[in-house]
Amino acid sequence: MRCIYRSMKNRSRYEVIAAILKSAGRDETRTKIMYKAMLSNDQCKIYLDSLLDSGLIAGSNSGNKVVYRITQKGSKFLSYYDQMRLLLPVIVEENYEGNLYHSNI
């Protein structure tokens, strides 16, 4: 199993997007997504706006709140993202973190 305690400041853009999409599996408010994906309020707003524009999530009004839910396109992105993570050797990610860009394939 992969380490779940990876430093949040070292996450890639795609890791953050995947965390948001996984957090929006059901109707969730921005605050809940922010906490589940471990983002600041500003980061969460920027990413949510981008994901809304790209069609990976959808927002809707629920009473006096806006709630977000992953779209079919977002689910497809997550599926591809998870497949990519399985296909890439762990050594590539570890070397990337250490600023070494070769792999032992």
Buried (B, 14 or more C-beta within 10 A) or exposed (E): EEEEEEEBEEBEEEBBBBBBBBBBEEBBBBEBBBEBBEBEEEBBEEBBEBBBEEEBBBBEEEEEEEBBBBBEBBEEBBEEBEEEBEEEEEEBBEBBEEEEEEBEE
